[in-house]
């Protein structure tokens, strides 16, 4: 096992998390790549400090992604990590595929939006509003969630979760009691354990594992829509500018784009079903 300082280990873990690894995936990959020899599950748990019950599940995800290989032995399964260059090539191929899907979806979105604008008898003036104040964005989000009657689609960005996370969860719980069809997208992050646990019980929940969210989009009943974009990069990325519309045709187009982005994460979310059944949530 290659010895390394705590500060170096933290830096390496942070880099792996930026590449889309969960915290436990990063710990186990780092242990395996620095071990110099195949390790079994008990050794991996001891070296990585990942609880034994979580080791097999995490290793299986790493194997599925191509980052870890299993070697059969007389003493049971032992595991090795692929080299960093091979891991990065896998990630590059995967992200190129994702980027292609996002670009294709964006083209479909623009076509739908153009069609919507040509079909409506209303002028675009007065139906789309530019929003550039954080307080106003939070107010629109709150009102949009509260007014949903049959459906809510929400991609909730980290800056909103930091400020209004528990309040939004509470409001969405009220919608669930009213049998509103709810779909939620969040950034995969250990900081949002409470929100992930609670929302997984009452909604179709997606976690975005590929770095920063590409947009923030809040939609109710396809009748009104708020799309937020990055307006400030430090100290935390803030999606504090946006477009708000009450025109159902425009809202439907934005909704189509948001749903497509969410479904791109489906293969990454096998844990969600277990979250709904678990009494206590631990991010793996």
URNOR-V308251 format. One record per pair of residues at least 6 apart in sequence whose C-alpha atoms are under 8 Angstrom apart, sorted by sequence separation. I is the first residue (numbers start at 1). J is the second residue. D is the distance in whole Angstrom. If there is no record, write none. Layout:
i: (I	I)
j: (J	J)
d: (D	D)
//
This chain:
i: (17	32	44	45	62	63	71	72	131	176	199	219	231	232	245	275	32	45	63	70	71	117	145	218	219	230	231	232	70	71	217	218	230	231	232	17	59	70	71	196	217	218	230	231	13	16	42	45	69	70	186	217	229	230	231	41	44	68	69	216	217	228	229	230	32	68	69	215	216	228	229	13	31	68	69	215	216	228	229	13	41	67	68	215	228	41	67	184	215	227	228	28	31	66	226	227	13	31	226	227	12	226	184	186	188	225	226	28	67	182	183	184	185	186	187	188	224	225	27	66	182	183	184	185	186	187	188	224	225	28	138	181	182	183	184	185	186	187	224	27	145	183	185	216	223	224	66	215	223	224	146	187	223	24	142	145	146	169	176	187	222	223	225	145	148	176	222	224	227	152	156	158	223	146	150	151	152	153	154	155	156	157	158	166	169	173	222	223	225	1	150	151	152	153	154	155	156	157	165	169	222	225	28	149	150	151	152	153	154	155	156	161	2	148	219	1	2	25	38	222	1	2	24	25	1	40	41	219	25	40	41	217	29	40	217	29	39	40	38	39	38	39	217	38	37	32	33	32	33	32	33	33	29	208	157	206	209	206	208	157	207	157	206	209	155	156	206	155	156	207	154	155	156	207	154	155	206	153	154	153	154	152	153	152	153	205	152	151	152	150	151	149	150	151	19	148	149	200	147	148	200	144	201	144	145	200	201	144	200	201	141	159	185	159	197	159	197	144	159	144	157	197	141	140	193	193	193	190	153	137	155	137	137	134	153	133	134	132	133	132	131	132	130	131	130	131	130	131	129	130	128	129	128	129	128	127	128	127	128	127	120	117	116	117	116	113	113	116	113	112	113	109	109	109	109	106	105	105	105	102	98	22	23	21	20	20	19	20	18	19	18	58	54	25	23	24	22	23	22)
j: (23	38	50	51	68	69	77	78	137	182	205	225	237	238	251	281	39	52	70	77	78	124	152	225	226	237	238	239	78	79	225	226	238	239	240	26	68	79	80	205	226	227	239	240	23	26	52	55	79	80	196	227	239	240	241	52	55	79	80	227	228	239	240	241	44	80	81	227	228	240	241	26	44	81	82	228	229	241	242	27	55	81	82	229	242	56	82	199	230	242	243	44	47	82	242	243	30	48	243	244	30	244	203	205	207	244	245	48	87	202	203	204	205	206	207	208	244	245	48	87	203	204	205	206	207	208	209	245	246	50	160	203	204	205	206	207	208	209	246	50	168	206	208	239	246	247	90	239	247	248	171	212	248	50	168	171	172	195	202	213	248	249	251	172	175	203	249	251	254	180	184	186	251	175	179	180	181	182	183	184	185	186	187	195	198	202	251	252	254	31	180	181	182	183	184	185	186	187	195	199	252	255	59	180	181	182	183	184	185	186	187	192	34	180	251	34	35	58	71	255	35	36	58	59	36	76	77	255	62	77	78	254	67	78	255	68	78	79	78	79	79	80	258	80	80	79	80	80	81	81	82	83	81	262	213	262	265	263	265	215	265	216	265	268	215	216	266	216	217	268	216	217	218	269	217	218	269	217	218	218	219	218	219	219	220	272	220	220	221	220	221	220	221	222	91	220	221	272	220	221	273	218	275	219	220	275	276	220	276	277	218	236	262	237	275	238	276	224	239	225	239	281	226	226	281	282	283	283	255	240	258	241	242	240	259	240	241	240	241	241	241	242	241	242	242	243	243	244	243	244	243	244	244	245	245	245	246	246	247	247	249	249	249	250	250	249	250	253	253	253	254	253	254	256	257	257	257	260	261	261	264	189	190	209	209	210	210	211	210	211	211	284	284	284	283	284	283	284	284)
d: (7	7	8	6	5	6	6	6	7	7	7	5	8	5	7	7	7	6	8	6	5	7	7	6	6	7	6	7	6	6	7	5	6	5	7	7	7	5	8	8	6	6	4	5	7	6	7	7	6	7	8	4	5	6	6	7	8	7	5	6	6	6	7	7	8	6	6	7	5	7	6	6	7	4	7	6	6	6	6	7	7	6	6	6	4	7	5	8	8	5	6	7	7	8	7	5	8	6	6	6	8	4	7	8	5	6	7	6	6	8	6	6	6	6	5	5	7	5	6	8	5	5	5	5	5	5	5	6	7	8	8	8	6	6	6	6	6	6	4	8	8	8	7	7	6	6	7	8	6	6	7	7	4	6	7	7	8	7	6	7	6	8	5	7	7	8	8	6	8	7	7	8	6	8	7	5	6	6	6	6	6	7	7	7	7	7	5	7	7	8	5	5	5	5	5	4	6	7	7	7	5	8	8	6	6	6	6	6	6	6	8	8	5	7	7	6	6	6	8	7	4	8	7	7	6	8	8	7	7	6	7	8	8	4	8	7	5	6	6	5	5	7	7	5	7	7	7	6	5	5	7	7	6	8	7	6	8	8	6	8	7	6	7	8	8	6	7	5	7	8	8	5	8	7	6	6	7	8	4	6	6	8	5	6	6	7	5	6	6	8	5	8	6	8	8	5	7	7	7	6	8	8	7	7	7	6	5	6	6	8	7	7	6	7	6	6	7	7	7	8	7	6	7	8	7	8	7	6	7	7	8	8	8	5	8	6	8	6	7	4	6	6	8	5	6	6	5	7	6	6	7	5	6	6	5	6	7	6	8	6	7	8	5	7	6	8	6	8	5	6	8	6	7	7	6	7	7	7	8	7	7	8	8	8	5	5	7	7	8	7	6	7	7	7	8	5	8	7	6)
//
